[in-house]
Amino acid sequence: MTALHLEGVACPAPFRSTTTVLLGHGSGGILSRDLLARLILPGLGTVAPHSLDDAAVLAIGGQRLALTTDSHVVSPLFFPGGDIGRLAVCGTVNDLAMMGAKPLALTCGLIIEEGLPFETLQRIVASMQAAAQEAGIQIAAGDTKVVQRGSADKLFINTSGIGLIADGINISGANAQAGDVVIISGTIGDHGIAVLSARENLGFETTLTSDAAPLNHLVEAMLAAGEVHVLRDPTRGGLATSLVEISEQSQVVIELEENKLPCKPAVKAACELLGFDPLFIANEGKLVALVKDSDAAAILAAMQQTQYGQEAAIIGRVIGTGKAQVRLCTTIGGTRLVDMLPGEMLPRIC
């Protein structure tokens, strides 16, 4: 099996050339999309959310509900600024919020490996409860399974969530329009590099902390300030993959300005050292929004007044329709195309 090296990212062999699942199939990028399109969605039929937004929208009893589920397998369980419990709650809350929904309740499924210390489990459960309280959501149901030693990596968590979408709100990756302004809620790559620094075998240290946070209150402020067409939390595959997905759903051309992308010096330094691109690094407490041009200034101002939007910035706009494409205007005056993450850049970060 050969690997194609592109900008420091190792891309596994194309999907058709392997008969087994690769780690890259969980990256959120090209291989993940192939796995869904070729095996998962056809097998599930009409049950699957074919829109591939962050949550499904269901019309029940005259109301619209957002429904989502996510599984978390991060290693290590604890990392600077967070842990698998906070990650699980925030990730599901954010998937609901990205549809403009008010999160109502979560479920929690724990798959625990034999030998996990009680103290570790207690800390993680307490962290989940604290994150749920911050988001203002209830953990209403759950399940616990214990598997034999060696059958899981200490602890896996599945969370599902349900939220209520108010009348007049219609947010989807398919709703981008020509002229829309692209806004990011803060610096990119913090979570991925923070988790990377916590892996002793990689020998990399930084003072960065994970950005894992519930973004539903931020979204509420944005919706009150103006017209929002698209929301997405750029987790696996990073900002680049999220924007490519949006461009394909809406069939638009998105242009970014590299010198406007907020990125901490420590993240830039780590990426330069390791050959990574910050555009592909996962985030767990950031969102990217495509908003109506005339409302962009008001929405940006509202974001900057919230706890998790203080570093929000305008980073680009939708410059046309007809062909799905994401372009990056570089700091040296050139332009390059931005694609999805081809393989697996970082193992097990969300």
LOTI-503347 format. One line per 8 residues: number of its first residue (from 0); their letters; for each residue x, y, z of C-alpha. Coordinates in steps of 0.1 Angstrom, whole numbers, plus 5000, padded with zeros to 4 digits. Each point is the difference from the previous one (the first is absolute). Last residue first. Example, Ala and Ser with C-alpha at 12.3 -4.5 7.8 and 13.67 -1.06 7.14 Angstrom:
1	SA	5137/4989/5071  4986/4966/5007 .
//
This chain:
349	CIRPLMEG	4874/5137/5192  5037/5000/4998  5007/4963/4991  5029/5001/4975  5011/5033/4984  5003/5006/4963  4980/4970/4987  4993/5000/4962 .
341	PLMDVLRT	4992/5025/4973  4988/5029/5021  4975/5018/4977  5013/5023/4974  5012/5036/4999  5009/5015/4966  5029/5025/4999  5002/5037/4993 .
333	GGITTCLR	5031/5022/5000  5008/5033/5016  5027/4990/5025  4976/4998/5029  4979/4975/4981  4965/5004/4986  4984/4966/5008  4974/4986/4976 .
325	VQAKGTGI	4971/4977/5008  4981/4985/4971  4966/4986/4991  4990/5013/4965  4969/5019/4992  5000/5028/5024  5022/5030/5007  5022/5020/5024 .
317	VRGIIAAE	4989/4986/5033  5020/5019/5026  5032/5000/5021  5015/5000/5034  4978/5023/5022  5012/4997/5035  4988/4987/5034  5026/5003/5028 .
309	QGYQTQQM	4974/5008/5027  4976/4973/4988  5001/4975/5028  4991/5022/5030  4976/5022/4980  5003/5037/4990  5022/4992/4970  4972/4979/4985 .
301	AALIAAAD	4976/5030/5002  5025/5022/4982  5005/4974/4973  4963/4996/4995  4995/5038/4997  5029/5003/4975  4988/4970/4979  4963/5011/4997 .
293	SDKVLAVL	5003/5017/4965  5020/4971/4987  4976/4973/5011  5019/4973/5020  5022/4970/4995  5011/4988/5034  5030/4980/5012  4999/4987/5036 .
285	KGENAIFL	5026/4994/5027  5001/4981/5032  5012/4965/4989  5025/5008/4973  5019/4975/4978  5031/5008/4980  4995/5001/4962  5003/5038/4995 .
277	PDFGLLEC	5029/5001/5024  5021/4981/4973  5024/4974/5014  5037/4994/4993  5010/4993/5036  5021/5030/5008  4980/5024/4978  4968/4987/5016 .
269	AAKVAPKC	5014/5004/5035  5012/5035/4993  4966/5011/4985  4982/4985/5030  5023/5018/5025  4996/5033/4981  4962/4998/5004  4979/4999/4969 .
261	PLKNEELE	4974/5025/4988  4996/4998/4962  5000/5035/4986  5034/4998/4983  4989/4969/4982  4970/5016/4983  4973/4975/4991  4980/4997/4968 .
253	IVVQSQES	4969/4978/4998  4986/4989/4967  4964/4987/5002  4982/4967/4993  4981/5001/5032  5007/4965/5013  5034/5000/4983  5011/5033/5013 .
245	IEVLSTAL	4988/4990/5035  5020/4968/4999  5031/5019/4988  4995/5025/5028  4999/4972/5027  5031/4982/4985  5021/5032/5001  4989/5010/5035 .
237	GGRTPDRL	5012/4968/5016  4998/4964/4987  4983/4988/5032  4985/5030/5018  4990/5031/4980  4967/5009/5017  4976/5010/4972  4975/5028/4996 .
229	VHVEGAAL	4984/5011/4968  4974/5027/4990  5000/5024/5029  4979/5031/4998  5006/5025/5027  5007/5009/5037  4976/4977/5018  5013/4970/4981 .
221	MAEVLHNL	5035/5009/5009  4992/5003/5037  4983/4967/5001  5030/4984/4982  5023/5012/5027  4977/4985/5027  5000/4967/4981  5038/4999/4998 .
213	PAADSTLT	5009/4974/5026  5038/4999/5005  5031/4980/4991  5027/5026/4992  5028/4977/5011  5029/5016/5018  5033/5012/4986  5030/5003/5023 .
205	TEFGLNER	5020/4978/4976  5021/4968/5002  5008/4974/4973  5017/4967/5009  4977/4979/4978  5001/4970/5024  4986/5021/5028  4968/5009/4982 .
197	ASLVAIGH	4986/5030/5018  5016/5024/4974  4979/4985/4972  4968/5006/5020  5009/5037/5003  5010/5001/4963  4967/4986/4989  4979/5022/5023 .
189	DGITGSII	5017/5033/4992  4999/4996/4962  4981/5031/4991  4997/5033/5019  4965/5014/5004  4964/5001/4989  5007/4998/4963  4979/5022/4977 .
181	VVDGAQAN	4994/4995/4962  4980/5028/4984  4972/4991/4975  5002/5017/4966  4988/4971/4980  4978/4978/5023  5006/4971/5024  4969/4980/5009 .
173	AGSINIGD	5010/4965/4992  5022/4997/5032  4968/5006/5019  4983/5025/5022  4963/5009/4997  4986/5019/5030  4966/5016/4995  4983/4980/5026 .
165	AILGIGST	5022/4988/5028  5020/4968/4998  4998/4978/5031  5028/4977/5010  5008/4963/5005  5033/4984/5009  5019/4968/4998  5032/4992/5019 .
157	NIFLKDAS	5024/4971/4995  5030/4996/5023  5030/4977/4997  5022/4992/5030  5033/4982/5008  5010/4993/4964  4976/4972/4993  5002/4962/4998 .
149	GRQVVKTD	5033/4997/5018  4985/4992/5034  4965/4986/4995  4971/5022/4993  4977/5019/5024  4968/5016/4987  4980/5029/5014  4969/5017/4986 .
141	GAAIQIGA	4985/5034/5001  4970/5023/5004  4991/5036/5008  5033/5019/5000  4984/5034/5003  5011/5032/4981  5009/5035/5012  5033/5001/4980 .
133	EQAAAQMS	5020/5007/5032  4979/4974/5019  5008/4974/4974  5037/5008/5001  5000/4996/5038  4981/4967/4998  5025/4986/4974  5029/5011/5021 .
125	AVIRQLTE	4986/4982/5031  4996/4969/4979  5036/5003/4989  5014/5005/5035  4979/4970/5013  5013/4978/4972  5036/5008/5008  4995/4995/5038 .
117	FPLGEEII	4983/4966/4993  5032/4988/4983  4995/4984/4966  5009/4963/5004  4974/4985/4977  4993/5023/4971  4970/5023/5002  4975/5006/4972 .
109	LGCTLALP	4979/5029/5012  4968/5011/4983  4986/5035/5009  4968/5015/4988  4994/5037/4996  4972/5024/5004  4985/5034/4988  5026/5017/4978 .
101	KAGMMALD	4985/5032/4983  5004/4994/4963  5016/5022/4975  5012/4970/4980  5036/5006/5012  4986/5001/5035  4990/4963/4999  5036/4990/4989 .
93	NVTGCVAL	5013/5023/5027  4981/4983/5028  5013/4967/4987  5037/5010/5000  4997/5019/5033  4987/4970/5018  5026/4975/4986  5030/5023/5003 .
85	RGIDGGPF	4992/5008/5036  5000/4963/5007  5031/4992/4979  5021/5025/5019  5007/5038/5000  5024/5029/5001  5032/4982/4996  4992/4963/4994 .
77	FLPSVVHS	4983/4972/5019  4987/4968/4984  5032/4997/4979  4989/4990/4974  4966/5011/4987  4973/4974/4992  4968/5020/4998  4968/4989/4984 .
69	DTTLALRQ	4974/5024/4986  4962/5002/4996  4977/5026/4986  4963/5010/4999  4986/5035/4992  4963/5005/5006  4975/5020/4979  4966/5004/5015 .
61	GGIALVAA	4965/4994/4986  4997/4967/5018  5033/4987/4987  5020/5014/4971  5036/4985/5003  5032/5018/4991  5031/4978/5001  5032/5013/5016 .
53	DDLSHPAV	5034/5012/4989  4990/5002/4964  5004/4969/4978  4969/5008/4979  4996/4962/4997  4990/4995/5036  4998/4962/5000  4967/4982/5005 .
45	TGLGPLIL	4992/5001/4963  5025/4973/4992  5023/4988/5028  5022/4978/4978  5002/5026/4973  5011/5026/5026  5027/4979/5017  5018/4981/4972 .
37	RALLDRSL	5010/5021/4969  4989/5035/5009  5009/4999/5037  5034/4983/4995  5008/5023/4971  4992/5031/5022  5022/4987/5027  5029/4994/4975 .
29	IGGSGHGL	4997/5036/4988  5000/5016/5034  4984/4994/5034  5031/4981/5011  4982/4968/5009  5007/4983/4966  5036/5010/5005  5004/4973/5027 .
21	LVTTTSRF	4995/4975/4972  4970/4977/4996  5007/4968/4980  4996/4990/4964  5025/5025/4986  5007/5012/4965  4965/5015/4994  5004/5025/5029 .
13	PAPCAVGE	5032/5016/4987  5032/4992/5018  5008/5019/5031  5009/5038/4999  5029/5012/5021  4997/5037/5006  5031/5022/4999  4988/5021/4971 .
5	LHLATM	4990/4970/4979  5017/4966/5004  4983/4972/4981  5003/4967/5017  5007/4966/4985  4986/4966/5010 .
//
